[in-house]
């Protein structure tokens, strides 16, 4: 999807324009976040420190082990926002995987900002002693296909993590039937298992704190690569996870500008609210994060990806009206972005209406009925079903 051009005149407004209203964050705001040790949590800590220093606002963080654990307090209004991954944003909107449960359904989530411009990526972190297990002691030539028969993390209640793992396995020509899935209650537990040798591979951002821990530990860290020119492998990967795009990661454990990793990526985290969240609060939070960016961009791994220049204004999930209000104020919102946003809201409305219709029908086999109903509604509305 195209990224809205942010012209120099618009960016200069950040430094020089006088706003009609004073930025006035409340004394406390609350986010649900990934667990301690994740790059998402580290970034939230850095952002919280910047907000405290600039405005005296305390950022209360409620760490959740998985997508559902992070989504529950957001839906219940116990937190204002969620710094979520693709599962808690895109899959929540789509009503798939954990969100296809009869107690959930498609969620009307809205984006404030995305960490979309950093140079970190995602991969299955493995170890150098795993390479030795398969007869490649220096990890030379080790590929995703070499995970056959080995132990791979499965995080309960986190479809984003497990679908991403499925996609990377598929790139290597594997399925979960070809590996041994080891189940964990949260991503932090899966990281610890990689450190202590319980598993051979675990899905991770290259900047996750645990990746550095593995790198420094006795097992050593190794990242298998994804070759964008491997057409068959990429087709298998994107059939499962269409939001993945090939990229070169230069931020993260063992990586640098000189030693990049060919892998895949997508925005992470994405700061979201429910559609009913107060527009003024969303405006204040969005504006505060943009205006304090210099204070936190270097304070946590990959935090520089939150820049206003990096925002994809025509993304898979619509932006909140409060964020759009700020984008218009600084001159970075276009007619094309508005039209796209309205289309994404229409998609959400289509999914919500289909869900309500099916609830009224009370089918015996909910999962099967929803899969059919969802697909029919999206196709009828002119939307791609995706899943």
Helices and strands as residue ranges (DSSP letters): H 8-16, E 28-33, H 39-55, E 58-63, H 67-76, E 81-84, H 86-86, I 87-91, H 92-94, G 97-100, E 109-114, E 122-127, H 128-133, G 144-147, E 151-155, H 159-171, G 176-178, E 180-184, H 187-196, E 201-205, H 209-216, E 221-223, H 231-240, E 245-249, E 261-265, E 270-274, H 279-291, H 293-296, G 303-306, G 308-310, H 321-329, H 335-361, H 366-380
